[in-house]
């Protein structure tokens, strides 16, 4: 019996030694991947070198205001609530067109219909229970409007609020630059020059020489929100409509950043 048991154990050991261990194979693969990743670094760039972020900035006056507005109404039926919002929005659009705003500069953002409920407490068979009861419907319609007449933005908002009445909602206004393509060359040149200056300073402080450029990329997006074309949204200010609303676009800053990696000589 002892001889048989020893023989069986030897067979088991022999079978185990011939089997490929998937766990061991996975561990080796991960190790090789880690070593390859360490050697190549992020994006194929080694971890050694001088890493800097350059920034270019241009101050500019906005040439466009983006007004986010809407109408909102609650009533017993969907039809009644929709009639209120439709009438209010139609009046708002007419007021905007009187001010020279074109159809292409008015874009619907959302249109929603929601049922409205209340939880009422009732007594049934001597027991208090809660019940959800439909009490009406809410209809909302929001839009974004391009206003190019920046000298009269406040007056336009006042007229919009008056036209839409109590259903009007002024959600916010942002002052932007519609087309920044003519400034991109200047911004990128300034960002790269800033990166070179920073790299030279770091090299000087470290007692080394800046080597050749091995990696360069622009960070972030070159355009902001998309509204019938590229619009760079670079400043946001919120306002509520009021009589003779004083609004000013002020001065905006366009900023572009680049990341650069240099060798160390």
SVG drawing of the C-alpha trace seen along z (x, -y; Angstrom):
<svg xmlns="http://www.w3.org/2000/svg" viewBox="-62 -102 88 104">
<polyline fill="none" stroke="black" stroke-width="0.4" points="0.0,0.0 2.8,-2.4 4.5,-1.7 1.2,-2.4 0.7,-5.7 4.3,-6.9 3.9,-6.0 0.6,-8.0 2.1,-11.0 5.0,-11.0 2.5,-10.9 0.7,-13.9 3.9,-15.9 5.0,-15.0 1.7,-16.2 1.9,-19.4 5.4,-20.2 4.3,-19.7 1.3,-22.1 1.8,-25.8 0.7,-28.1 -1.5,-30.9 -1.1,-33.0 2.7,-32.9 2.5,-33.7 0.3,-36.7 2.7,-38.0 5.6,-37.8 3.6,-39.7 2.8,-42.5 6.4,-42.8 7.6,-43.1 4.9,-45.6 5.8,-47.7 9.5,-47.7 8.6,-48.7 6.3,-51.4 9.0,-52.7 11.5,-52.8 9.2,-54.6 7.5,-56.9 4.2,-58.7 3.4,-59.1 6.7,-57.5 8.8,-60.1 11.3,-59.1 10.9,-60.3 14.3,-62.1 14.7,-65.6 13.3,-69.0 9.5,-69.1 7.8,-72.5 4.4,-74.1 4.4,-77.3 1.6,-79.7 0.6,-82.4 -2.0,-85.1 -3.7,-87.8 -6.1,-90.4 -9.0,-91.3 -12.4,-92.9 -15.4,-90.5 -17.4,-90.9 -20.3,-88.7 -22.7,-88.0 -24.4,-84.6 -27.6,-85.0 -29.3,-81.9 -33.0,-82.5 -36.2,-80.5 -39.8,-80.4 -41.5,-78.3 -45.1,-77.7 -47.2,-75.4 -50.9,-74.6 -53.6,-72.0 -53.1,-70.5 -50.2,-70.1 -52.1,-72.2 -52.6,-75.1 -49.0,-75.2 -47.7,-74.8 -49.9,-77.7 -48.4,-80.0 -44.8,-79.1 -45.4,-79.2 -47.0,-82.7 -44.2,-84.0 -41.4,-82.6 -43.0,-83.9 -43.1,-87.4 -39.5,-87.1 -38.3,-86.1 -40.3,-89.0 -38.6,-91.4 -35.2,-90.0 -35.8,-90.4 -36.9,-94.0 -33.4,-94.5 -31.8,-93.0 -31.1,-89.5 -31.3,-87.0 -32.9,-83.6 -29.5,-81.9 -28.5,-83.4 -31.4,-81.9 -30.9,-78.2 -33.3,-76.1 -31.4,-74.3 -34.2,-72.3 -38.0,-71.7 -39.4,-69.7 -42.8,-68.7 -43.0,-67.3 -45.9,-66.0 -46.1,-67.5 -47.1,-65.5 -47.9,-66.2 -47.8,-63.6 -50.9,-63.8 -51.6,-62.1 -55.0,-60.3 -56.8,-58.2 -58.1,-54.8 -59.7,-52.4 -58.2,-54.4 -54.7,-54.2 -52.7,-57.1 -51.1,-56.6 -49.3,-58.7 -50.6,-59.0 -49.0,-60.6 -51.5,-62.9 -51.1,-64.5 -51.6,-68.2 -50.5,-69.6 -47.9,-69.9 -44.8,-72.0 -43.5,-73.1 -40.2,-74.8 -38.4,-76.0 -34.8,-77.3 -32.7,-78.9 -29.3,-80.5 -29.1,-83.8 -26.2,-85.5 -26.2,-89.2 -23.8,-91.2 -24.9,-94.7 -22.8,-94.7 -23.6,-98.4 -27.2,-97.6 -27.2,-94.1 -28.8,-95.4 -31.7,-97.1 -32.2,-93.9 -32.5,-91.8 -35.0,-94.3 -37.1,-94.1 -36.9,-90.3 -38.1,-90.1 -40.9,-92.5 -42.1,-90.6 -42.1,-87.2 -43.7,-88.4 -43.7,-86.4 -42.9,-83.2 -39.5,-84.6 -36.3,-83.1 -32.9,-84.7 -30.4,-81.9 -27.1,-83.6 -25.0,-85.6 -21.4,-85.0 -19.2,-87.5 -17.0,-85.8 -14.9,-86.1 -16.6,-84.5 -13.5,-83.9 -10.1,-83.5 -8.4,-82.0 -6.4,-85.2 -5.0,-85.1 -4.0,-81.5 -0.6,-82.0 0.3,-84.7 -0.9,-82.6 1.0,-79.5 4.2,-81.5 4.0,-83.1 3.3,-79.8 6.3,-78.1 8.6,-81.1 7.5,-80.9 8.3,-77.1 11.8,-77.8 12.4,-80.5 11.2,-78.3 13.3,-75.4 16.5,-77.6 15.9,-78.9 15.5,-75.4 18.6,-74.3 20.6,-77.2 19.3,-76.7 20.3,-73.0 23.7,-73.6 23.0,-71.7 22.4,-72.6 19.1,-72.4 19.2,-69.9 17.0,-69.4 13.3,-69.4 11.9,-65.8 8.2,-66.4 5.7,-69.3 1.9,-69.3 -0.8,-71.9 -2.9,-71.5 -6.6,-71.9 -9.1,-72.8 -8.6,-75.8 -12.3,-76.5 -15.1,-76.6 -18.8,-75.9 -20.1,-75.1 -23.0,-77.3 -23.3,-77.6 -19.5,-77.7 -16.5,-77.8 -17.0,-80.1 -14.3,-80.4 -16.0,-81.0 -13.5,-82.8 -15.5,-84.6 -18.8,-84.0 -20.9,-86.4 -24.4,-85.8 -27.1,-88.4 -30.8,-88.8 -33.1,-91.0 -33.9,-94.3 -34.9,-97.8 -32.0,-99.5 -29.8,-96.5 -26.1,-97.7 -24.0,-95.0 -20.4,-95.3 -18.3,-92.8 -15.1,-94.2 -11.8,-92.7 -11.1,-89.0 -8.0,-87.0 -7.4,-84.2 -4.9,-81.7 -3.2,-78.7 -0.8,-76.3 1.8,-73.9 3.8,-71.1 7.4,-70.7 10.1,-68.2 13.8,-68.8 16.8,-66.6 19.5,-67.4 23.0,-67.9"/>
</svg>
